[in-house]
Amino acid sequence: MIISKTPLRISFFGGGTDLPEYFSQHGGAVLGTAIDKFVYISISRFPSELFDYSVRLAYSKVENVKSVADIQHAPVREILKLNNIQKDIEISISADLPSFSGLGSSSSFTVGMLKATKAFKNEHIATNVLAREAIRIEREVLKEAVGFQDQAFAAFGGFNIIEFSGQDRMRVERISLSSDREQELKSHLMMFYTGITRKAQNIEKTKIANIELLSPRLKAMRVMVDDAYSLLTSQSCLSRFGDLLHDSWLEKRQLSSEVSNSAIDLMYEKARLAGARGGKLLGAGGGGFMLFFVPPERHESVKKALSNFHEIKFNINASGSTIIHS
């Protein structure tokens, strides 16, 4: 049995500038981290001669099919086809957190499925190739409106600044922080689940359709990446990081009318009144998880203000996609 373990991610700054429709003209960058919440994919051989189906797939539903072409789960179907796997395979998918919640789970799945499939075939795939192949599958094969950052964080892991330019140039730079500085940042972060799941596709499509009109806001969000990087790698007080998150959220809300809603705005305002310096919805927006930057002494106050929402504890700087059993 092959089991892959692939991290989800938190994007702090620069989301939207990783869309090639934008960065091919203006350049882009994101600052974020892989977190210790994962997507797990197991693959094993299946004796189809003993059953009336040849492929078994288990996720939120179970598919028992006679042909790979009959699989309803499009990413699984296309990755198996691309790797010329036709039958005698059983696949199981699970995750630590819900899908469609702003943590890049779709791309983490694609990366993890590719990693596991290659291992199943006794093939090695380099990390940079893994990220780029996941991007190609999502954008060209599945025709999804996605950027480039989620696949990179899933494949490489780590706490990174990722720069994008040209048609498909991507450079991943690990942010080097002392353990004390990393812990200081972590001690200010709180994440809550809004209870709303959504597919990012519609929101991202509206951004792409209006990419030139949104260009000034995306440029401002790109500058915040450099500001946050300079702050983190200096000895300056981290409070400014929270202020930057707030500024970034104000810009992000203007990218599409679907990014926020009255319930999310109220949640954000409650957290701010309770002591959060800033925060943002993770991912494209519309629901999922909301991240806040909160001084440690104000954590209990924020938890009380958001008592109707589930808090998720997490660690940053997690490892990239790996095979944990073979």
KEKE-3310 file (N, C-alpha, C; in steps of 0.2 Angstrom, whole numbers, plus 5000, padded with zeros to 4 digits):
npx = (5004:5003:5004:5001:5005:5000:5002:4990:4987:4991:4988:4996:4998:4997:4988:4980:4988:4995:4988:4990:4985:4986:5000:5008:5009:5011:5019:5020:5018:5017:5016:5017:5012:5014:5004:5001:4990:4983:4981:4977:4981:4978:4984:4982:4984:4972:4962:4954:4949:4941:4930:4915:4919:4933:4940:4941:4935:4936:4930:4921:4910:4908:4915:4913:4919:4920:4928:4941:4937:4924:4924:4918:4924:4933:4947:4954:4951:4957:4971:4974:4972:4982:4993:4992:4985:4974:4966:4963:4966:4964:4958:4959:4953:4956:4955:4962:4954:4939:4935:4935:4937:4946:4959:4967:4964:4960:4971:4981:4976:4977:4991:4995:4989:4995:5008:5007:5002:5013:5023:5016:5018:5032:5040:5050:5046:5052:5052:5049:5044:5033:5025:5023:5017:5005:4999:4998:4988:4977:4974:4975:4970:4959:4953:4952:4950:4962:4976:4994:5000:4995:4998:5012:5014:5009:5017:5031:5030:5034:5038:5036:5041:5034:5038:5031:5032:5032:5026:5025:5034:5041:5047:5052:5056:5062:5058:5069:5068:5072:5069:5063:5057:5049:5040:5035:5027:5018:5012:5003:4993:4977:4964:4948:4933:4921:4910:4905:4906:4913:4915:4929:4930:4920:4922:4935:4934:4927:4936:4947:4940:4939:4952:4961:4955:4956:4969:4976:4973:4978:4991:4994:4992:5002:5014:5012:5017:5031:5033:5028:5038:5050:5047:5045:5058:5066:5070:5059:5044:5030:5017:5014:5012:4999:4992:4995:4988:4975:4974:4976:4965:4955:4958:4956:4943:4937:4940:4930:4912:4908:4918:4916:4902:4888:4887:4900:4907:4902:4907:4921:4921:4918:4929:4939:4934:4936:4950:4958:4971:4971:4965:4959:4949:4953:4960:4950:4939:4922:4919:4923:4939:4944:4957:4965:4976:4981:4986:4994:4988:4975:4969:4959:4948:4945:4941:4930:4922:4920:4913:4903:4909:4920:4937:4952:4967:4984:5000:5014:5024:5025:5031:5032:5023:5024:5029:5022:5021:5025)
npy = (4994:5011:5027:5044:5060:5076:5093:5106:5123:5140:5156:5171:5184:5192:5184:5180:5187:5177:5171:5167:5175:5187:5188:5186:5198:5208:5202:5193:5188:5178:5176:5164:5149:5131:5120:5110:5101:5089:5081:5064:5051:5034:5021:5005:4988:4980:4965:4963:4952:4945:4951:4961:4973:4984:4995:5003:5016:5027:5041:5055:5048:5031:5024:5010:5004:4998:5003:5015:5026:5028:5033:5046:5056:5068:5073:5061:5052:5058:5059:5045:5041:5048:5042:5030:5020:5007:4998:4986:4993:5001:5015:5027:5041:5054:5068:5080:5092:5100:5100:5113:5125:5136:5132:5127:5114:5107:5108:5102:5089:5085:5086:5077:5065:5063:5061:5049:5041:5040:5034:5022:5017:5014:5025:5040:5057:5073:5087:5100:5097:5090:5100:5108:5099:5096:5109:5110:5099:5104:5116:5115:5102:5099:5111:5121:5137:5142:5148:5148:5146:5136:5123:5124:5126:5114:5104:5108:5112:5121:5138:5151:5163:5165:5169:5174:5175:5180:5168:5156:5156:5152:5154:5148:5153:5149:5156:5161:5160:5162:5150:5156:5168:5162:5155:5166:5173:5162:5162:5172:5169:5164:5153:5151:5142:5146:5139:5138:5131:5132:5132:5138:5142:5150:5163:5165:5165:5177:5186:5184:5188:5201:5206:5216:5228:5226:5226:5238:5235:5223:5225:5233:5223:5215:5222:5222:5209:5210:5220:5213:5202:5209:5214:5202:5197:5205:5214:5220:5225:5213:5217:5225:5216:5211:5223:5224:5213:5216:5227:5221:5213:5222:5226:5214:5212:5220:5214:5206:5204:5193:5189:5192:5193:5198:5190:5186:5198:5203:5193:5196:5209:5207:5200:5209:5220:5213:5212:5207:5212:5211:5202:5189:5181:5165:5159:5160:5167:5170:5160:5146:5145:5158:5168:5176:5189:5190:5197:5188:5189:5193:5182:5174:5183:5185:5172:5170:5180:5174:5163:5155:5149:5137:5134:5131:5123:5125:5122:5130:5130:5117:5101:5097:5087:5070:5052:5042:5028:5013)
npz = (5000:4996:5003:5003:5010:5011:5013:5019:5016:5022:5015:5017:5011:4995:4988:4973:4964:4960:4949:4932:4922:4927:4933:4922:4915:4925:4935:4950:4968:4982:5000:5012:5021:5023:5032:5047:5044:5034:5018:5014:5004:4999:4990:4983:4977:4968:4967:4954:4947:4955:4957:4951:4947:4942:4948:4963:4973:4986:4995:5000:4995:4988:4974:4963:4949:4932:4923:4921:4915:4919:4931:4942:4949:4944:4945:4950:4940:4928:4932:4933:4920:4914:4918:4913:4920:4921:4928:4942:4955:4970:4979:4992:5000:5012:5024:5035:5037:5031:5014:5001:5008:5008:5010:5001:4997:4986:4977:4985:4985:4972:4970:4980:4975:4963:4968:4975:4965:4956:4965:4967:4954:4955:4952:4953:4956:4954:4966:4960:4948:4951:4957:4946:4937:4943:4942:4928:4926:4933:4927:4913:4909:4918:4917:4926:4935:4942:4953:4954:4967:4977:4973:4973:4987:4992:4986:4989:5003:5019:5024:5015:5002:4987:4970:4954:4937:4919:4908:4915:4925:4941:4957:4972:4988:5003:5018:5030:5047:5064:5077:5088:5082:5073:5082:5089:5079:5076:5089:5088:5079:5075:5070:5063:5059:5047:5044:5032:5016:5000:4982:4975:4961:4955:4960:4957:4943:4941:4945:4936:4924:4926:4927:4923:4927:4940:4943:4949:4963:4965:4963:4974:4984:4981:4984:4998:5001:5000:5010:5022:5022:5024:5037:5044:5044:5050:5066:5070:5079:5079:5077:5067:5057:5059:5056:5042:5037:5040:5031:5019:5019:5017:5004:4997:4999:4989:4977:4972:4973:4979:4988:5002:5014:5023:5035:5037:5037:5049:5058:5057:5062:5075:5080:5078:5087:5099:5100:5090:5078:5065:5050:5039:5026:5021:5006:4991:4995:5002:5011:5022:5030:5043:5046:5060:5067:5082:5098:5110:5123:5121:5116:5123:5124:5110:5107:5115:5109:5097:5100:5094:5083:5077:5083:5076:5079:5074:5067:5059:5044:5039:5032:5014:5002:5004:5004:5015:5018:5010)
capx = (5000:5006:5001:5004:5003:5001:4999:4986:4992:4988:4991:4995:4998:4998:4984:4977:4994:4998:4985:4994:4982:4989:5007:5011:5009:5013:5023:5016:5021:5013:5019:5012:5015:5011:5002:5001:4984:4985:4977:4980:4979:4981:4983:4984:4982:4965:4961:4948:4946:4937:4924:4912:4922:4940:4943:4937:4937:4932:4931:4914:4906:4911:4914:4915:4918:4923:4933:4944:4933:4918:4925:4915:4929:4937:4955:4957:4950:4962:4977:4975:4972:4988:4998:4991:4983:4968:4962:4967:4968:4960:4961:4955:4955:4954:4959:4961:4949:4934:4937:4932:4937:4951:4966:4971:4964:4960:4978:4984:4974:4980:4998:4996:4987:5001:5014:5005:5002:5020:5025:5013:5022:5039:5043:5051:5045:5055:5047:5047:5040:5027:5021:5021:5012:4998:4996:4995:4982:4971:4972:4974:4966:4952:4950:4950:4952:4966:4983:5000:5003:4993:5002:5019:5015:5008:5023:5037:5030:5038:5036:5039:5039:5034:5037:5029:5033:5032:5020:5024:5040:5040:5053:5051:5061:5061:5059:5073:5067:5074:5064:5060:5053:5043:5035:5032:5022:5013:5008:4998:4988:4971:4960:4941:4929:4915:4905:4903:4910:4911:4920:4933:4930:4916:4925:4941:4932:4925:4943:4950:4936:4940:4959:4964:4952:4958:4976:4979:4972:4983:4998:4995:4993:5009:5018:5012:5021:5038:5032:5028:5044:5054:5045:5047:5065:5069:5069:5053:5038:5026:5010:5013:5010:4992:4989:4995:4983:4969:4975:4976:4958:4951:4959:4954:4935:4935:4941:4924:4907:4907:4923:4913:4895:4886:4889:4908:4909:4900:4912:4927:4921:4918:4935:4943:4932:4939:4957:4962:4974:4969:4964:4957:4947:4958:4958:4947:4934:4915:4917:4929:4942:4946:4963:4966:4982:4979:4991:4992:4984:4968:4966:4953:4943:4943:4938:4923:4918:4918:4911:4899:4913:4925:4944:4957:4974:4988:5007:5016:5031:5025:5034:5029:5020:5028:5026:5023:5020:5026)
capy = (5000:5017:5032:5050:5064:5082:5098:5111:5129:5147:5161:5177:5190:5191:5179:5183:5189:5170:5170:5169:5180:5193:5189:5186:5205:5212:5199:5192:5185:5177:5174:5159:5143:5125:5119:5103:5098:5086:5076:5058:5046:5028:5017:4998:4984:4977:4959:4964:4946:4942:4956:4963:4980:4984:5000:5005:5023:5029:5047:5056:5043:5026:5022:5004:5005:4993:5006:5021:5031:5028:5037:5052:5060:5070:5073:5054:5049:5061:5057:5038:5040:5051:5038:5024:5015:5005:4993:4983:4998:5004:5022:5030:5048:5057:5074:5083:5097:5100:5103:5119:5130:5141:5130:5124:5107:5104:5107:5097:5083:5084:5085:5070:5060:5062:5058:5042:5037:5039:5029:5016:5014:5014:5031:5046:5063:5079:5092:5106:5094:5088:5106:5110:5094:5098:5115:5108:5095:5108:5122:5113:5096:5100:5118:5125:5144:5142:5151:5143:5145:5131:5117:5125:5125:5107:5100:5110:5113:5126:5145:5153:5168:5162:5174:5172:5180:5178:5164:5151:5156:5152:5154:5146:5154:5147:5161:5159:5163:5159:5147:5161:5172:5158:5154:5173:5173:5157:5163:5178:5167:5161:5152:5149:5139:5150:5134:5139:5128:5135:5131:5145:5143:5156:5169:5166:5167:5184:5190:5183:5191:5208:5206:5223:5233:5224:5227:5242:5232:5217:5228:5235:5217:5212:5226:5220:5203:5213:5223:5207:5199:5214:5214:5196:5195:5211:5213:5225:5222:5210:5220:5228:5210:5211:5228:5222:5208:5220:5231:5216:5210:5228:5226:5208:5212:5224:5210:5203:5205:5187:5188:5192:5194:5201:5186:5186:5205:5203:5189:5200:5215:5205:5198:5216:5223:5209:5212:5205:5217:5210:5195:5188:5174:5161:5156:5165:5170:5167:5156:5143:5147:5165:5169:5182:5190:5192:5197:5182:5191:5194:5176:5172:5188:5183:5165:5172:5184:5170:5156:5151:5146:5132:5136:5126:5124:5122:5124:5132:5128:5110:5098:5096:5081:5064:5046:5039:5021:5010)
capz = (5000:4995:5007:5002:5015:5008:5018:5017:5017:5023:5011:5021:5007:4988:4984:4967:4960:4957:4943:4926:4919:4930:4934:4915:4913:4930:4940:4956:4973:4988:5006:5015:5024:5023:5039:5049:5042:5028:5014:5014:4999:4999:4984:4984:4971:4969:4963:4950:4944:4960:4958:4945:4945:4942:4951:4969:4975:4992:4997:5003:4992:4986:4967:4961:4942:4928:4919:4924:4911:4922:4937:4942:4953:4938:4946:4950:4933:4923:4934:4932:4913:4912:4921:4910:4925:4919:4932:4948:4959:4975:4981:4998:5001:5018:5025:5042:5037:5026:5007:4999:5014:5008:5013:4995:4998:4979:4974:4989:4983:4965:4972:4984:4971:4958:4972:4977:4959:4954:4969:4965:4948:4957:4949:4957:4953:4958:4969:4956:4943:4955:4957:4939:4934:4946:4939:4922:4926:4935:4923:4906:4909:4921:4915:4932:4936:4948:4952:4955:4974:4981:4971:4976:4994:4993:4984:4993:5010:5021:5025:5009:4997:4980:4965:4948:4931:4913:4907:4920:4929:4948:4961:4979:4992:5010:5023:5036:5053:5070:5080:5092:5078:5070:5087:5090:5074:5078:5095:5087:5074:5077:5064:5065:5053:5046:5043:5025:5011:4994:4977:4973:4954:4952:4963:4953:4937:4941:4946:4929:4919:4927:4929:4921:4931:4947:4943:4954:4969:4965:4963:4981:4988:4979:4988:5005:5002:5002:5017:5027:5022:5027:5044:5047:5044:5054:5073:5072:5082:5074:5077:5060:5052:5059:5052:5035:5036:5039:5025:5013:5018:5014:4997:4994:4998:4983:4971:4970:4978:4982:4993:5008:5015:5030:5041:5037:5040:5057:5062:5057:5066:5082:5082:5079:5093:5104:5101:5084:5075:5058:5048:5032:5024:5017:4999:4986:4999:5002:5017:5023:5037:5043:5050:5063:5070:5089:5103:5115:5129:5119:5113:5126:5122:5104:5107:5118:5105:5092:5103:5089:5078:5079:5082:5073:5081:5069:5067:5052:5041:5038:5026:5008:5000:5005:5005:5022:5018:5003)
cpx = (5004:5001:5005:5001:5005:4998:4994:4990:4988:4992:4990:4994:4999:4993:4980:4982:4997:4994:4989:4991:4984:4997:5011:5013:5013:5018:5019:5020:5016:5018:5014:5016:5011:5009:5001:4994:4985:4979:4980:4977:4982:4979:4986:4981:4976:4964:4954:4945:4941:4930:4921:4914:4929:4944:4938:4940:4933:4934:4924:4909:4911:4910:4917:4914:4922:4928:4935:4939:4927:4918:4922:4920:4934:4945:4958:4957:4956:4969:4979:4976:4979:4994:4997:4989:4976:4963:4966:4970:4962:4962:4956:4958:4952:4958:4957:4955:4945:4937:4933:4932:4943:4958:4970:4970:4963:4966:4982:4982:4977:4988:4999:4994:4992:5007:5013:5005:5009:5024:5023:5016:5029:5043:5044:5049:5048:5050:5044:5043:5033:5022:5018:5016:5005:4995:4994:4989:4976:4969:4971:4970:4959:4949:4948:4953:4956:4973:4988:5002:5001:4997:5009:5019:5014:5014:5029:5036:5033:5034:5039:5037:5040:5033:5035:5030:5033:5026:5019:5031:5038:5046:5051:5057:5059:5063:5063:5071:5070:5068:5060:5055:5047:5038:5032:5026:5016:5009:5003:4993:4983:4967:4953:4937:4923:4909:4902:4908:4908:4917:4923:4932:4926:4919:4931:4940:4930:4931:4946:4947:4937:4947:4962:4961:4954:4965:4979:4978:4977:4990:4999:4996:5000:5014:5018:5016:5028:5038:5032:5034:5049:5053:5047:5054:5069:5068:5063:5048:5033:5019:5009:5010:5002:4989:4990:4990:4976:4969:4973:4968:4954:4952:4956:4946:4933:4937:4935:4918:4905:4912:4920:4905:4894:4888:4897:4910:4908:4905:4919:4927:4921:4925:4940:4941:4935:4946:4961:4965:4972:4967:4961:4954:4952:4956:4954:4942:4927:4914:4924:4932:4944:4952:4963:4973:4980:4984:4989:4987:4977:4965:4959:4947:4940:4939:4931:4919:4915:4916:4907:4903:4919:4932:4948:4964:4978:4995:5009:5022:5031:5029:5029:5026:5026:5025:5027:5023:5021:5028)
cpy = (5006:5023:5039:5055:5071:5088:5103:5118:5136:5152:5168:5183:5188:5187:5183:5185:5183:5168:5172:5174:5187:5194:5189:5193:5209:5209:5198:5188:5183:5175:5170:5154:5137:5124:5112:5100:5095:5082:5070:5054:5040:5024:5010:4994:4980:4971:4959:4957:4943:4946:4958:4970:4979:4990:5002:5012:5025:5036:5049:5051:5037:5024:5015:5004:5000:4996:5013:5027:5032:5032:5044:5058:5062:5070:5066:5051:5051:5059:5050:5037:5043:5047:5031:5018:5013:5001:4991:4988:5000:5010:5024:5037:5051:5064:5076:5088:5097:5103:5110:5124:5135:5139:5127:5117:5103:5103:5102:5090:5081:5082:5078:5064:5058:5059:5051:5038:5035:5034:5022:5012:5013:5019:5036:5052:5069:5084:5097:5103:5092:5094:5108:5106:5095:5104:5114:5104:5100:5113:5119:5106:5096:5107:5122:5132:5144:5145:5145:5142:5139:5124:5118:5123:5118:5103:5102:5111:5120:5133:5149:5160:5165:5168:5171:5178:5177:5173:5159:5150:5156:5150:5153:5148:5153:5154:5159:5163:5159:5155:5151:5165:5168:5157:5161:5174:5169:5159:5169:5175:5163:5159:5149:5147:5143:5145:5134:5136:5131:5133:5138:5146:5149:5162:5170:5168:5174:5188:5190:5188:5199:5210:5213:5228:5232:5225:5232:5239:5226:5219:5230:5229:5214:5216:5224:5213:5205:5216:5218:5204:5203:5214:5208:5194:5201:5209:5218:5221:5219:5213:5223:5222:5210:5217:5227:5217:5212:5224:5227:5214:5216:5228:5220:5208:5216:5220:5207:5203:5199:5185:5187:5193:5197:5197:5186:5193:5205:5199:5193:5205:5213:5203:5204:5219:5219:5209:5210:5212:5217:5203:5195:5181:5171:5159:5162:5169:5167:5163:5152:5145:5155:5165:5176:5183:5193:5192:5192:5184:5193:5188:5174:5177:5186:5177:5166:5175:5179:5163:5152:5147:5142:5134:5130:5127:5121:5125:5126:5129:5120:5107:5097:5089:5075:5058:5043:5032:5018:5003)
cpz = (5000:4999:5006:5008:5012:5012:5014:5018:5019:5019:5015:5016:5000:4984:4978:4962:4957:4951:4937:4922:4921:4930:4927:4913:4918:4935:4946:4961:4979:4994:5010:5018:5023:5031:5041:5049:5035:5024:5013:5008:4999:4993:4985:4978:4973:4964:4959:4948:4949:4961:4951:4943:4946:4946:4957:4971:4981:4994:5001:5001:4990:4978:4966:4954:4938:4924:4922:4921:4915:4929:4937:4945:4947:4939:4946:4943:4928:4925:4932:4924:4911:4913:4918:4915:4923:4923:4938:4953:4964:4978:4987:4999:5008:5019:5032:5043:5031:5019:5006:5004:5014:5010:5007:4995:4991:4976:4978:4987:4977:4966:4975:4979:4965:4962:4973:4970:4956:4958:4968:4959:4949:4953:4954:4953:4957:4960:4964:4950:4945:4955:4950:4935:4937:4943:4932:4922:4928:4930:4915:4905:4912:4920:4921:4933:4943:4947:4953:4962:4977:4979:4973:4983:4996:4992:4989:5000:5012:5022:5020:5006:4990:4975:4958:4943:4925:4912:4912:4924:4937:4952:4968:4983:4999:5014:5029:5042:5059:5073:5085:5088:5075:5076:5089:5085:5075:5084:5094:5082:5077:5071:5066:5058:5053:5046:5036:5020:5005:4989:4975:4966:4952:4954:4959:4946:4936:4941:4939:4924:4920:4929:4928:4926:4939:4948:4948:4961:4970:4966:4971:4985:4986:4983:4996:5006:5004:5009:5023:5027:5025:5035:5047:5048:5047:5062:5075:5075:5077:5073:5070:5055:5053:5055:5045:5033:5035:5033:5019:5013:5015:5006:4994:4994:4992:4977:4968:4975:4981:4987:5000:5008:5022:5036:5042:5040:5047:5061:5062:5062:5074:5084:5083:5086:5100:5105:5095:5080:5067:5056:5041:5031:5020:5011:4995:4990:4999:5007:5018:5030:5037:5048:5053:5066:5077:5094:5108:5121:5127:5116:5116:5125:5115:5103:5110:5113:5099:5094:5099:5084:5081:5078:5080:5075:5076:5070:5059:5050:5041:5032:5020:5007:5001:5005:5012:5023:5011:5004)
residu = (MET:ILE:ILE:SER:LYS:THR:PRO:LEU:ARG:ILE:SER:PHE:PHE:GLY:GLY:GLY:THR:ASP:LEU:PRO:GLU:TYR:PHE:SER:GLN:HIS:GLY:GLY:ALA:VAL:LEU:GLY:THR:ALA:ILE:ASP:LYS:PHE:VAL:TYR:ILE:SER:ILE:SER:ARG:PHE:PRO:SER:GLU:LEU:PHE:ASP:TYR:SER:VAL:ARG:LEU:ALA:TYR:SER:LYS:VAL:GLU:ASN:VAL:LYS:SER:VAL:ALA:ASP:ILE:GLN:HIS:ALA:PRO:VAL:ARG:GLU:ILE:LEU:LYS:LEU:ASN:ASN:ILE:GLN:LYS:ASP:ILE:GLU:ILE:SER:ILE:SER:ALA:ASP:LEU:PRO:SER:PHE:SER:GLY:LEU:GLY:SER:SER:SER:SER:PHE:THR:VAL:GLY:MET:LEU:LYS:ALA:THR:LYS:ALA:PHE:LYS:ASN:GLU:HIS:ILE:ALA:THR:ASN:VAL:LEU:ALA:ARG:GLU:ALA:ILE:ARG:ILE:GLU:ARG:GLU:VAL:LEU:LYS:GLU:ALA:VAL:GLY:PHE:GLN:ASP:GLN:ALA:PHE:ALA:ALA:PHE:GLY:GLY:PHE:ASN:ILE:ILE:GLU:PHE:SER:GLY:GLN:ASP:ARG:MET:ARG:VAL:GLU:ARG:ILE:SER:LEU:SER:SER:ASP:ARG:GLU:GLN:GLU:LEU:LYS:SER:HIS:LEU:MET:MET:PHE:TYR:THR:GLY:ILE:THR:ARG:LYS:ALA:GLN:ASN:ILE:GLU:LYS:THR:LYS:ILE:ALA:ASN:ILE:GLU:LEU:LEU:SER:PRO:ARG:LEU:LYS:ALA:MET:ARG:VAL:MET:VAL:ASP:ASP:ALA:TYR:SER:LEU:LEU:THR:SER:GLN:SER:CYS:LEU:SER:ARG:PHE:GLY:ASP:LEU:LEU:HIS:ASP:SER:TRP:LEU:GLU:LYS:ARG:GLN:LEU:SER:SER:GLU:VAL:SER:ASN:SER:ALA:ILE:ASP:LEU:MET:TYR:GLU:LYS:ALA:ARG:LEU:ALA:GLY:ALA:ARG:GLY:GLY:LYS:LEU:LEU:GLY:ALA:GLY:GLY:GLY:GLY:PHE:MET:LEU:PHE:PHE:VAL:PRO:PRO:GLU:ARG:HIS:GLU:SER:VAL:LYS:LYS:ALA:LEU:SER:ASN:PHE:HIS:GLU:ILE:LYS:PHE:ASN:ILE:ASN:ALA:SER:GLY:SER:THR:ILE:ILE:HIS:SER)
# end
